[in-house]
């Protein structure tokens, strides 16, 4: 499949940007986005070079830039979608230390050993490429979704649910091993369960711009949305389970074990 076919369309980019800026989220549980940003900030020091792979609308970089107090920090955002890059550039236009570029997370357009920190939030990328561009001693910080994420939506849409659900057991261990195989050490994974409350319109927006459901159609799928609301809707909104994790790993060696194996083969 052509990688560009997976890039967010202009419609998806605009919907996501509008949602982040205008929707006041109502949820029960930890504020995982804040925890993620605080974790990133704990590794930002003078002269830090940071890369956000799959930066989307640039809102994470914008928040990081607003909080840091060092002038010699370099923040780089990369996204596969031209529409998303245009929005991210606009959103970060007041941040002199942020650069947004068009690029593929599976073929990073940077030399090796280039960044002190690489971050990634809910976007596909090559772990081998992340490992390659990190400096020795650098950190990779990932914000991902666990197997229980949006289980109510998966329940009603079945095979049309875009993310294939893995087993609930041992998923953390598998995630860690996947990163260990590339060469990351000292891996830590913390999972968080959150209940988000959505209006029907907000839920439809998220299903469409993520996208969570293959071939989703607002009109044709209205009946299914009504069924979800009937089962999980309360006065506060439609309750949807969100399961997120934050994973952190460190690069110790110049090359990954997998790269060494390929070279010797």
Buried (B, 14 or more C-beta within 10 A) or exposed (E): EEEEEEBBBEEBBBBBBEBBEEBEEEBEBEEBBEBBBEBBEEBBEEEBBBBBBBBBBBBBBBBBBEEBEEEEBBBBBBBBBBBBBBBBBEBBEEBEBBBBBBBBBBEBEBEBEBBBBBBBBEBEBBBBBBBBBBBEEBBBBBBBEBBBBBBBBBEBBEEBBBBEBEEEEEBBEEBBEEBEBBBBEEBEBBBBBBBBBBBBEBBBBBBBBBBBBEEBEEEEBEEBBEEBBEEBBEEEBBBBBBBBBBBBBBBEEBBBEBBEEEEEE
